[in-house]
Amino acid sequence: MSSLRDQAIALRRKGFSYSLIKQRLGIPKSTLSNWLGNIPFQPNQEVIRRVGLARLKSALYKQRLKFDSIERAKIEAQKDITHLSKRDIFFLGIGLYLGEGEKTFENVKITNADPKIIRLAMKWFYETCGVRKENFRPSVHTYPDNVIKEVLKYWSKEINIPISQFGKTVIDTRQNKSNFKRKKLPHGTLQLRIASNGDPRLGVFLHRKIKAWMESCIAKI
């Protein structure tokens, strides 16, 4: 069964507007904009009939301006960043941990729903912190609409860690959680925790060191 995001992407590629996709899937336009913003829009006959050619021409013109701006931004960004040194990666990881890492309790852990961010964190832990593959203890935070077996298979493949190494899956059953929040995360979020496995330089000590790195960076700004 495809996720709501996959269904939304398929409908957008068939030429449906955000309004029609929202009606079909019950997903807010703000979420659709985040999911579908980079997909070129070629309206189908149903959209043309409902909206009218004049309004569509205006929308398509604005879309062309947006995609032109995105392309210029990418070209400029590629010129700005041509190579990442080890020191660049070191500071990039500190910034990532500052935003996404566990800071209150003395556990080394980064949480995110984007596998690219998790893989970046793993690279940083490998290259900067001396963490080995067997030290990773990922666990998944899911919602009742997620299929746990499929979610675990997804994350295991994305980060190349066997499911047997995963910790306990947490299912968020809080009643005050928005259904839209659940639908936004078809694969839940991953908590990437580091286990010391008896290594005294990992675990609590590593957390303290990362915290000291962050404090040193902040103090020097």
C-alpha positions as CSV (number, residue, x, y, z in Angstrom):
1,M,0.0,0.0,0.0
2,S,1.5,3.4,-1.0
3,S,1.8,6.2,1.5
4,L,-0.3,9.4,1.4
5,R,2.8,11.2,0.1
6,D,3.2,8.8,-2.8
7,Q,-0.5,9.1,-3.6
8,A,-0.2,12.9,-3.5
9,I,2.8,12.9,-5.8
10,A,1.0,10.6,-8.2
11,L,-2.0,12.9,-8.4
12,R,0.1,16.0,-8.9
13,R,1.9,14.3,-11.8
14,K,-1.5,13.6,-13.3
15,G,-2.2,17.3,-13.3
16,F,-4.4,17.8,-10.2
17,S,-4.4,21.0,-8.2
18,Y,-3.6,21.3,-4.5
19,S,-7.3,21.9,-3.8
20,L,-8.4,18.7,-5.6
21,I,-5.6,16.6,-3.9
22,K,-6.7,18.0,-0.6
23,Q,-10.3,17.0,-1.2
24,R,-9.2,13.4,-2.2
25,L,-6.6,12.8,0.5
26,G,-7.5,15.1,3.4
27,I,-4.0,16.6,3.5
28,P,-3.6,20.4,4.2
29,K,-2.3,22.6,1.4
30,S,0.8,23.6,3.5
31,T,1.8,20.0,3.6
32,L,1.2,19.5,-0.1
33,S,3.3,22.5,-0.9
34,N,6.1,21.0,1.1
35,W,5.8,17.6,-0.6
36,L,5.0,18.7,-4.2
37,G,6.6,22.1,-4.5
38,N,9.4,20.9,-6.9
39,I,7.1,18.9,-9.2
40,P,6.2,20.8,-12.4
41,F,2.4,21.4,-12.7
42,Q,0.7,20.6,-16.0
43,P,-3.1,21.0,-15.3
44,N,-5.4,18.2,-16.5
45,Q,-8.8,18.8,-18.1
46,E,-10.7,18.6,-14.7
47,V,-8.5,21.4,-13.3
48,I,-8.9,23.5,-16.4
49,R,-12.7,23.1,-16.3
50,R,-12.9,24.1,-12.6
51,V,-10.4,26.9,-12.5
52,G,-10.5,28.4,-16.0
53,L,-7.7,29.2,-18.4
54,A,-7.1,32.8,-17.3
55,R,-6.3,31.8,-13.7
56,L,-4.3,28.9,-14.8
57,K,-2.1,31.0,-17.0
58,S,-1.3,33.3,-14.1
59,A,-0.5,30.3,-11.8
60,L,1.7,28.7,-14.4
61,Y,3.6,31.9,-15.0
62,K,4.2,32.2,-11.2
63,Q,5.4,28.6,-11.2
64,R,7.9,29.3,-14.0
65,L,9.3,32.2,-12.0
66,K,9.6,29.9,-8.9
67,F,11.4,27.2,-10.8
68,D,13.8,29.7,-12.4
69,S,14.6,31.1,-9.0
70,I,15.2,27.6,-7.6
71,E,17.6,26.8,-10.5
72,R,19.5,30.0,-10.0
73,A,19.8,29.3,-6.3
74,K,21.1,25.8,-6.9
75,I,23.8,27.1,-9.3
76,E,24.9,29.8,-6.8
77,A,25.0,27.2,-4.0
78,Q,27.1,24.8,-6.0
79,K,29.6,27.6,-6.6
80,D,29.7,28.4,-2.9
81,I,30.2,24.7,-1.8
82,T,32.7,22.9,-4.0
83,H,34.3,20.6,-1.4
84,L,33.8,19.6,2.2
85,S,37.0,19.0,4.3
86,K,37.1,16.9,7.4
87,R,37.0,20.1,9.4
88,D,33.9,21.3,7.5
89,I,32.2,18.0,8.3
90,F,33.3,18.3,12.0
91,F,31.5,21.6,12.4
92,L,28.6,20.6,10.2
93,G,28.0,17.7,12.6
94,I,28.2,19.9,15.7
95,G,25.5,22.2,14.1
96,L,23.4,19.1,13.3
97,Y,23.6,17.9,16.9
98,L,22.9,21.4,18.2
99,G,19.6,21.4,16.4
100,E,18.6,17.7,16.4
101,G,20.5,16.0,19.2
102,E,19.7,15.0,22.8
103,K,21.0,17.7,25.1
104,T,19.1,17.3,28.4
105,F,20.0,13.7,29.3
106,E,23.4,12.2,28.9
107,N,22.5,10.0,26.0
108,V,24.0,10.5,22.6
109,K,21.1,10.6,20.2
110,I,19.9,12.4,17.1
111,T,16.2,12.3,16.0
112,N,15.0,13.1,12.5
113,A,12.4,11.9,9.9
114,D,14.7,12.4,6.9
115,P,17.1,9.5,6.1
116,K,19.6,11.9,4.5
117,I,20.0,13.7,7.8
118,I,20.4,10.4,9.7
119,R,23.0,9.2,7.2
120,L,24.9,12.5,7.6
121,A,24.8,12.1,11.4
122,M,26.1,8.5,11.0
123,K,29.0,9.8,8.8
124,W,29.8,12.3,11.5
125,F,29.7,9.8,14.3
126,Y,31.9,7.4,12.2
127,E,34.6,10.0,11.2
128,T,34.6,12.4,14.1
129,C,33.6,10.4,17.2
130,G,35.1,7.0,16.5
131,V,31.7,5.3,16.6
132,R,31.5,1.8,15.0
133,K,28.5,0.3,13.2
134,E,27.8,-2.0,16.2
135,N,27.4,1.1,18.5
136,F,24.3,2.3,16.7
137,R,21.0,1.5,18.4
138,P,18.3,3.0,16.2
139,S,14.6,3.0,17.2
140,V,11.5,4.2,15.4
141,H,8.8,6.5,16.7
142,T,5.6,5.8,14.7
143,Y,1.9,6.6,14.6
144,P,-1.1,4.2,14.6
145,D,-1.4,4.6,10.8
146,N,2.1,3.4,10.2
147,V,2.7,-0.3,9.3
148,I,5.5,-1.1,11.8
149,K,7.0,-4.0,9.8
150,E,7.3,-1.8,6.7
151,V,8.7,1.1,8.6
152,L,11.4,-1.0,10.1
153,K,12.3,-2.4,6.7
154,Y,12.4,1.1,5.2
155,W,14.8,2.5,7.9
156,S,17.0,-0.6,7.9
157,K,17.5,-0.3,4.2
158,E,18.1,3.5,4.3
159,I,20.8,3.4,7.0
160,N,22.2,-0.1,6.4
161,I,21.6,-1.4,9.9
162,P,19.9,-4.8,10.5
163,I,16.5,-4.7,12.1
164,S,17.9,-7.0,14.9
165,Q,20.0,-4.0,16.0
166,F,17.0,-1.8,16.4
167,G,15.6,-0.9,19.8
168,K,11.9,-1.0,20.8
169,T,9.5,0.8,18.5
170,V,7.4,3.5,20.1
171,I,3.8,4.0,18.8
172,D,2.5,7.5,19.5
173,T,-1.1,7.1,20.6
174,R,-1.7,10.5,22.1
175,Q,-5.2,11.7,21.4
176,N,-4.2,15.3,21.1
177,K,-1.9,14.6,18.2
178,S,-3.1,16.0,14.9
179,N,-4.1,13.4,12.3
180,F,-2.3,15.7,9.7
181,K,0.9,15.3,11.7
182,R,0.6,11.5,11.4
183,K,0.0,11.6,7.7
184,K,3.1,13.8,7.2
185,L,5.4,11.0,8.4
186,P,4.7,7.8,6.5
187,H,7.9,6.3,8.0
188,G,7.7,7.8,11.4
189,T,10.9,9.4,12.9
190,L,14.2,7.6,13.7
191,Q,16.0,8.0,16.9
192,L,19.7,7.2,16.3
193,R,21.2,6.4,19.7
194,I,24.9,5.5,20.4
195,A,25.6,2.6,22.8
196,S,29.0,2.6,24.4
197,N,29.3,-1.3,24.4
198,G,31.8,-0.9,27.2
199,D,34.0,1.7,25.4
200,P,34.7,4.4,28.0
201,R,35.1,7.1,25.4
202,L,31.6,6.6,24.1
203,G,28.2,6.9,25.9
204,V,28.2,9.5,28.7
205,F,31.7,10.7,28.0
206,L,30.9,11.3,24.3
207,H,27.8,13.2,25.2
208,R,29.8,15.5,27.5
209,K,32.4,16.0,24.8
210,I,29.8,16.9,22.2
211,K,28.2,19.3,24.7
212,A,31.6,20.9,25.3
213,W,32.1,21.2,21.5
214,M,28.8,23.0,21.1
215,E,29.5,25.3,24.1
216,S,32.9,26.2,22.7
217,C,31.5,27.1,19.3
218,I,28.7,29.2,20.8
219,A,31.2,31.0,23.1
220,K,33.4,32.0,20.1
221,I,30.6,33.6,18.0
